[in-house]
Amino acid sequence: MQGHDHRQGSNPYVTSAQATIHCLTGCVIGEVTGLIIGVSLGLAIWPTIVLATTLAYLSGMTLGLVPVMRNQGKTFFEALRLIWIGEVFSIGVMEIAMNWADYSVGGMQAGSVLEPVFWAGIAVAIPAGFLAAWPVNWWLINRDLKKCH
């Protein structure tokens, strides 16, 4: 596995927070898209969760792959081999927290995306996902299982 660049003086908490924000960006794109589709189509809770989580993985992995392919000149499969462990765990923890928070607030049970509770669920889910995944990313980075892109 390719080594992680531990720069002199870099703060591992800041590095892991930046990696978590990067991961969260990709997850939020897919998660919110899935929730909008699920709620708009009137899907039940579990199909909505599966759709949102699938799209979060798709967009999160894409956001992880593209910089590695572009900046390091890797092919799709070479980049996937470098990032998959860190991204799968980070996104997984993030998605569990985000879906639980959104469900608890009632966002994914909203009758429409125009209801304030839908957006309240997202507003609670995003920081919940960050707070859940930050220590996971810290652990993954410090064990050289997640790369900073």
Phi, psi and omega per residue, in radians:
M1 nan 2.400 -3.096
Q2 -1.192 2.376 -3.072
G3 -1.205 2.671 3.114
H4 -1.538 2.471 -3.131
D5 -1.443 1.687 3.081
H6 -1.570 1.619 -3.099
R7 -1.216 2.499 3.079
Q8 -1.020 2.256 3.078
G9 1.456 -0.053 3.127
S10 -1.317 2.415 -3.120
N11 -1.542 2.091 -3.091
P12 -1.105 -0.471 3.116
Y13 -1.263 -0.678 3.095
V14 -1.201 -0.782 3.130
T15 -1.034 -0.793 -3.136
S16 -1.217 -0.580 3.074
A17 -1.143 -0.731 3.114
Q18 -1.123 -0.725 3.103
A19 -1.120 -0.647 3.138
T20 -1.198 -0.708 3.093
I21 -1.108 -0.716 3.097
H22 -1.058 -0.821 3.129
C23 -1.127 -0.752 -3.128
L24 -1.066 -0.653 3.129
T25 -1.021 -0.854 3.121
G26 -1.117 -0.736 -3.132
C27 -1.122 -0.748 -3.097
V28 -1.104 -0.681 3.116
I29 -0.992 -0.895 -3.120
G30 -1.252 -0.740 -3.114
E31 -1.047 -0.901 -3.105
V32 -1.136 -0.707 3.089
T33 -1.042 -0.803 3.120
G34 -1.106 -0.702 3.115
L35 -1.165 -0.723 3.114
I36 -1.072 -0.796 3.137
I37 -1.122 -0.848 -3.102
G38 -1.058 -0.832 3.141
V39 -1.185 -0.731 -3.129
S40 -1.110 -0.611 3.126
L41 -1.510 -0.085 -3.133
G42 1.263 0.488 3.125
L43 -1.178 2.687 3.058
A44 -1.193 2.994 -3.063
I45 -1.020 -0.931 -3.039
W46 -1.127 -0.766 3.061
P47 -1.077 -0.614 3.095
T48 -1.144 -0.757 3.113
I49 -1.096 -0.773 3.140
V50 -1.100 -0.767 3.126
L51 -1.102 -0.843 -3.123
A52 -1.094 -0.729 -3.127
T53 -1.194 -0.726 3.108
T54 -1.070 -0.802 3.133
L55 -1.192 -0.571 3.084
A56 -1.140 -0.751 3.081
Y57 -1.098 -0.753 -3.124
L58 -1.076 -0.872 -3.118
S59 -1.271 -0.644 3.118
G60 -1.139 -0.775 3.117
M61 -1.157 -0.679 3.114
T62 -1.084 -0.769 3.131
L63 -1.148 -0.454 3.057
G64 -1.413 -0.620 -3.074
L65 -1.319 -0.768 -3.013
V66 -1.001 -0.841 3.134
P67 -1.096 -0.632 3.136
V68 -1.188 -0.729 3.122
M69 -1.142 -0.760 -3.087
R70 -1.284 -0.889 -3.013
N71 -1.354 -0.514 -3.093
Q72 -1.905 0.011 3.110
G73 1.138 0.541 -3.130
K74 -1.545 2.659 2.995
T75 -1.320 2.980 3.118
F76 -0.950 -0.868 -3.075
F77 -1.244 -0.585 3.056
E78 -1.131 -0.761 3.122
A79 -1.157 -0.723 3.125
L80 -1.071 -0.719 3.116
R81 -1.090 -0.585 -3.141
L82 -1.319 -0.612 -2.973
I83 -1.867 -0.273 -2.895
W84 -1.028 -0.751 -3.088
I85 -1.063 -0.923 -3.114
G86 -1.082 -0.725 -3.102
E87 -1.235 -0.722 -3.119
V88 -1.064 -0.805 -3.130
F89 -1.228 -0.770 -3.130
S90 -1.072 -0.868 -3.139
I91 -1.127 -0.698 -3.136
G92 -1.043 -0.855 3.117
V93 -1.113 -0.753 -3.140
M94 -1.060 -0.770 -3.108
E95 -1.177 -0.686 3.088
I96 -1.046 -0.842 -3.130
A97 -1.135 -0.774 -3.091
M98 -1.154 -0.781 -3.141
N99 -1.172 -0.681 3.100
W100 -1.101 -0.809 -3.129
A101 -1.104 -0.818 -3.135
D102 -1.072 -0.787 3.121
Y103 -1.081 -0.756 -3.112
S104 -1.090 -0.644 3.123
V105 -1.329 -0.469 -3.127
G106 1.764 0.153 -3.085
G107 -1.080 -0.767 -3.093
M108 -1.383 -0.116 3.058
Q109 -1.654 -0.014 -3.128
A110 -1.054 2.606 3.120
G111 -1.367 -0.284 -3.081
S112 -2.776 2.691 3.052
V113 -1.243 -0.159 3.107
L114 -1.464 -0.190 3.117
E115 -1.369 2.365 -3.136
P116 -0.986 -0.550 -3.117
V117 -1.123 -0.525 3.088
F118 -1.043 -0.856 -3.109
W119 -1.296 -0.504 3.062
A120 -1.129 -0.688 3.098
G121 -1.065 -0.744 3.109
I122 -1.163 -0.718 -3.133
A123 -1.103 -0.525 3.088
V124 -1.473 -0.621 -3.074
A125 -1.158 -0.672 -3.065
I126 -1.093 -0.919 3.098
P127 -1.152 -0.547 3.100
A128 -1.100 -0.727 3.102
G129 -1.111 -0.748 3.116
F130 -1.081 -0.872 -3.081
L131 -1.120 -0.574 3.111
A132 -1.285 -0.684 -3.038
A133 -1.500 -0.380 -3.093
W134 -1.007 -0.900 3.122
P135 -1.143 -0.531 3.092
V136 -1.141 -0.787 3.116
N137 -1.150 -0.678 3.075
W138 -1.006 -0.826 -3.127
W139 -1.119 -0.808 -3.130
L140 -1.088 -0.754 -3.135
I141 -1.155 -0.759 -3.111
N142 -1.214 -0.318 3.070
R143 -1.808 0.207 3.084
D144 1.062 0.555 3.117
L145 -1.788 -0.174 3.086
K146 -2.298 2.406 -3.134
K147 -1.804 2.577 3.005
C148 -1.561 2.244 -3.059
H149 -1.623 nan nan
